[in-house]
Amino acid sequence: MQAPLAKRIWDAIAAPFDGWLMAFLAGIFVMSMLVLFSASNQSWHKIDNKLVYTVMALTVMWIMANARPQTVMNFAPPLYAAGVLLLVGVELFGVTVNGSTRWLNLGIVRIQPSEIMKTALPMMVAWYFQKYESTLNWRHYLVAVALIAVPGALVLKQPDLGTAVLIMGAGFFVLFFAGLSWKIIIGGLVAFLASLPVVWNLLHDYQRRRVLTLIDPMQDPLGDGYHIIQSMIAIGSGGPWGKGWLNGSQTHLDYIPERTTDFIFAVYSEEFGLAGNLLLLALYLGVITRGMLITARAQTLYGRLLAGAITLSFFVYVFVNMGMVAGILPVVGVPLPFMSYGGTATVSLAVALGMLMSIGNTKR
């Protein structure tokens, strides 16, 4: 007997989604709605916008999960080329806001091309290795490094150190899963550490202040150190069980800056405490573990490289945001995945996870 129409429609919608990933993401979504309602001073407008962003994210995730990885792979070179051209356009005609030139005005919309490269770069490097899978040698790794360095340098020039690190990190993860030698990785790390004095001199003044503030935030408690000090107070005051939903004093007395976006984890920690943090970490760990399982089971080199890069990039997003809010990393503009308020980051992450599901769905 034929199943009811409603069930058939639901099965068609749910089919491409990975059940485990969706369960973990659903848990994160519920927590994000609770903490956003509190952080925004119970603003239903932000809740409505968050729901709109979520529907958009689920839509693009469904589209990407339905697309075959081999089909998506063919778009990697033109997407990468378009992203690089847009970054060059930012350099030549970009819009400057607060001293940084990161946006390009296209007339009807203003875009940030570096967001495109977060997905386009690992796709391109994975496509390149897939193309030369049977003849890979050290020259191909050099070409891959160049593919990573070009957009990375353009984003650094804006300047946007945080996004540049995330973009180049995604490319490095592809190299890692492609079999980059540990000797080269360790040698590169040693070379980087040795070059830190030179890197320090190349940093902008505000970037140096962020590093110095990380070491001693009390040297400027009302200026550069304010963000870290207030977020650390909020996290510590949450204790084991938190102050309770809607009862965060640091939050509702407006001590936590950017509390709906970059510093939303401080709000969450104050109200839900260590127990809530452990639950949230478990959900993020579930996403990462599932992503690594999909990586291990990928049927093609392209699928394995891209799935691994997406999963480890997701980990870096979580680690950097929580580390920033907890005062163990410099303050950079990295949102907490699917928790922070904002549409661009949510949709771009949904695209990446949709591709991850598509790789997991591919049996041959």
C-alpha positions in Angstrom: 0.0 0.0 0.0 1.3 3.5 -0.9 2.4 5.6 2.0 0.4 8.8 2.8 1.3 11.9 0.7 2.5 13.8 3.8 4.9 11.0 4.7 6.3 10.7 1.2 6.9 14.5 1.1 8.6 14.3 4.5 10.8 11.4 3.5 11.8 13.3 0.3 12.8 16.3 2.4 14.6 14.3 5.1 16.4 11.8 2.8 19.6 13.8 2.0 20.1 15.0 5.6 22.5 13.0 7.9 20.4 12.0 10.9 23.3 12.3 13.5 24.5 15.6 12.2 20.9 17.0 12.2 20.3 15.8 15.8 23.5 17.5 17.1 22.7 20.7 15.1 19.1 20.7 16.4 20.5 20.7 20.0 22.8 23.6 19.2 19.9 25.5 17.6 17.7 25.1 20.7 20.5 26.4 22.9 21.2 29.3 20.5 17.5 30.4 20.6 17.5 30.4 24.4 20.7 32.3 24.8 19.9 34.8 22.0 16.6 35.7 23.6 18.4 36.5 26.8 21.4 38.2 25.2 19.2 40.4 23.1 17.1 41.6 26.1 14.2 39.4 25.0 14.0 40.8 21.5 11.5 38.9 19.4 12.8 40.7 16.3 16.2 39.0 16.6 14.5 35.7 17.3 12.4 36.2 14.1 15.6 37.0 12.1 17.3 34.0 13.6 14.5 31.8 12.4 14.7 33.3 8.9 18.5 32.7 8.8 17.9 29.1 10.0 15.3 28.4 7.3 17.7 29.9 4.7 20.5 27.7 6.1 18.4 24.5 6.0 17.4 25.3 2.4 21.0 25.7 1.1 22.1 22.7 3.3 19.4 20.6 1.7 20.4 21.7 -1.8 24.0 21.0 -1.2 23.2 17.6 0.4 21.3 16.6 -2.6 24.0 17.5 -5.1 26.5 14.9 -6.0 30.1 15.7 -4.9 31.4 15.0 -8.4 29.0 17.7 -9.7 29.9 20.2 -7.1 33.6 19.5 -7.6 33.4 20.8 -11.2 32.5 24.3 -9.8 35.6 24.5 -7.7 37.9 26.2 -10.3 35.5 28.9 -11.4 34.3 29.5 -7.8 37.9 29.9 -6.7 38.8 32.2 -9.7 35.7 34.3 -9.0 36.7 34.6 -5.3 40.2 35.7 -6.1 39.0 38.3 -8.6 36.6 39.6 -6.0 39.4 39.9 -3.5 41.4 41.8 -6.1 38.3 44.0 -6.6 38.3 44.6 -2.8 41.9 45.7 -3.0 41.1 48.1 -5.8 37.6 49.3 -5.2 36.7 48.0 -1.7 34.6 49.7 0.9 36.5 50.7 4.1 34.9 50.4 7.5 36.7 51.0 10.7 40.1 51.0 9.0 39.6 47.7 7.2 38.8 47.2 3.5 36.9 43.9 3.4 33.7 44.6 1.4 32.9 45.1 -2.2 29.9 47.2 -3.2 28.1 45.6 -6.2 25.4 48.2 -6.4 22.4 46.2 -5.2 24.4 44.4 -2.5 27.6 44.7 -0.5 29.5 41.4 -0.2 32.6 40.2 1.7 34.5 38.0 -0.7 36.6 36.4 2.0 33.5 34.5 3.1 33.4 32.9 -0.3 37.0 31.7 0.0 36.3 29.9 3.2 34.5 27.3 1.0 36.1 27.9 -2.4 39.7 27.4 -1.3 39.4 23.9 0.2 37.2 22.9 -2.7 39.9 24.1 -5.2 42.8 22.4 -3.5 40.8 19.1 -3.1 39.8 19.3 -6.8 43.5 19.8 -7.7 44.7 16.8 -5.8 41.8 14.7 -7.2 42.8 15.7 -10.7 46.4 14.5 -10.2 45.7 11.7 -7.8 47.6 9.1 -9.8 50.8 11.2 -10.3 51.0 13.2 -7.0 54.5 14.4 -6.1 56.1 17.3 -4.3 55.5 19.7 -7.1 51.8 19.4 -6.7 52.1 20.3 -3.1 54.0 23.4 -4.0 51.2 24.4 -6.4 48.7 23.7 -3.7 50.6 26.0 -1.3 50.5 28.7 -4.0 46.7 28.2 -4.4 46.4 28.8 -0.6 48.8 31.7 -0.4 47.2 33.9 -3.0 43.8 34.4 -1.4 45.5 34.3 2.1 47.8 37.2 1.2 44.9 39.2 -0.3 42.8 38.8 2.9 45.8 39.7 5.1 46.2 42.9 3.1 42.7 44.1 4.0 43.8 43.6 6.9 41.8 40.7 8.4 44.2 38.3 10.2 41.5 36.2 11.7 39.8 35.4 8.4 43.1 34.9 6.7 44.1 32.3 9.3 40.8 30.5 8.9 41.0 30.4 5.1 44.7 29.3 5.0 43.9 26.8 7.8 41.2 25.2 5.6 43.7 24.8 2.8 46.3 23.4 5.1 43.8 20.7 6.3 43.4 19.6 2.7 47.2 19.2 2.5 47.3 17.3 5.8 44.7 14.8 4.6 46.4 14.5 1.3 49.4 13.0 3.1 51.7 15.9 3.7 54.8 14.6 5.5 55.0 15.1 9.3 58.6 16.2 8.8 57.4 19.1 6.6 54.7 20.0 9.1 57.1 20.0 12.0 59.7 21.8 10.0 57.2 24.4 9.0 56.1 24.9 12.6 59.7 25.4 13.7 60.3 27.9 10.9 57.1 29.8 11.9 58.2 30.0 15.5 61.7 31.2 14.4 60.1 33.9 12.2 57.8 35.3 15.0 60.0 38.4 15.5 59.6 39.2 11.8 55.9 38.5 12.0 55.5 40.7 15.0 57.0 43.7 13.1 54.6 43.0 10.2 51.5 43.2 12.4 49.4 46.3 12.5 49.3 48.3 15.7 45.8 47.0 16.7 46.9 43.4 16.2 49.9 43.9 18.4 47.6 45.4 21.1 45.4 42.4 20.9 48.3 40.1 21.6 49.6 42.2 24.5 46.1 42.5 25.9 45.8 38.7 25.8 49.0 38.5 28.0 47.8 41.2 30.4 44.3 42.5 29.9 44.5 44.6 33.0 47.0 47.0 31.4 44.0 48.6 29.6 40.9 47.4 31.5 38.6 50.1 30.0 40.0 49.8 26.5 41.5 46.9 24.6 41.3 44.6 27.7 37.6 45.3 28.3 36.2 42.6 26.1 38.3 39.8 27.7 37.9 41.0 31.3 34.1 41.2 31.1 33.7 37.8 29.3 36.0 36.1 31.8 34.0 37.6 34.7 30.8 36.3 33.1 32.2 32.8 32.5 33.6 32.6 36.1 30.4 33.9 37.7 28.3 31.1 36.1 29.8 28.5 38.4 28.9 24.9 38.1 25.2 25.3 37.3 24.9 28.9 36.0 22.8 31.8 37.3 19.7 30.6 35.3 18.1 31.6 32.0 17.5 35.3 31.8 19.3 35.9 35.1 22.8 36.8 33.8 23.9 40.0 35.6 26.9 40.7 33.4 24.6 40.3 30.4 21.6 42.3 31.5 23.7 45.1 33.0 25.3 45.5 29.5 28.9 44.7 30.6 29.4 42.1 27.8 30.1 43.6 24.4 28.9 42.0 21.2 26.9 39.6 23.4 24.6 38.4 20.5 27.5 37.7 18.1 31.2 37.1 18.9 30.8 36.9 22.7 27.5 35.0 22.9 29.4 32.1 24.6 30.1 34.4 27.6 26.3 34.9 28.0 25.7 31.2 27.7 28.3 30.4 30.2 27.0 32.9 32.8 23.5 31.6 32.6 24.0 27.8 32.1 27.4 27.4 33.9 29.9 24.5 33.6 27.1 21.9 33.1 25.7 23.8 30.2 29.1 24.3 28.7 29.8 20.5 28.9 26.5 19.8 27.1 27.3 22.3 24.4 30.8 20.9 24.0 29.3 17.4 23.7 27.1 18.6 20.8 30.0 20.2 19.0 32.1 17.1 19.6 29.3 15.1 18.1 29.3 17.2 14.9 33.1 16.9 14.7 33.1 13.1 15.3 30.4 12.5 12.8 32.4 14.6 10.3 35.5 12.6 10.8 33.5 9.3 10.3 32.2 10.7 7.0 35.8 11.6 6.1 37.1 8.1 6.8 34.3 6.5 4.7 34.5 8.9 1.8 34.7 7.0 -1.6 37.0 9.4 -3.5 40.1 11.4 -2.7 38.2 14.7 -3.3 35.5 13.6 -0.9 38.0 12.6 1.8 40.0 15.8 1.5 37.0 18.2 1.5 35.2 16.4 4.3 38.3 16.4 6.4 38.9 20.1 5.8 35.3 21.1 6.5 35.3 19.1 9.8 38.6 20.5 11.1 37.6 24.0 10.0 34.4 23.6 12.0 36.6 22.6 15.0 38.8 25.6 14.5 35.8 27.9 14.5 34.6 26.5 17.8 38.0 26.4 19.4 39.0 30.0 18.4 35.7 31.5 19.5 35.6 29.8 22.9 39.4 30.4 23.4 38.9 34.1 22.5 36.0 34.5 24.9 37.8 32.6 27.7 40.9 34.8 27.3 43.3 32.2 26.0 43.4 33.5 22.4 43.4 37.0 21.0 40.1 38.7 20.2 39.3 38.0 16.5 36.0 38.3 14.7 35.1 34.6 14.6 31.5 33.6 15.4 30.5 30.5 17.4 29.0 28.1 14.8 25.2 28.2 14.7 25.1 30.0 18.1 26.1 33.5 17.2 23.5 35.8 15.7 24.1 36.6 12.0 23.0 35.3 8.6 26.2 35.2 6.5 28.2 32.9 8.8 25.2 30.6 9.4 24.4 30.2 5.7 28.1 29.7 4.7 28.5 27.0 7.4 25.3 25.4 6.2 26.7 25.2 2.7 29.8 23.4 4.0 27.9 21.0 6.2 25.5 20.3 3.2 28.6 19.3 1.2 29.7 17.1 4.1 26.3 15.3 4.1 26.5 14.9 0.3 29.9 13.2 0.7 28.5 10.9 3.4 25.5 10.0 1.2 27.7 9.0 -1.8 28.2 5.3 -1.9 30.3 5.1 -5.0 
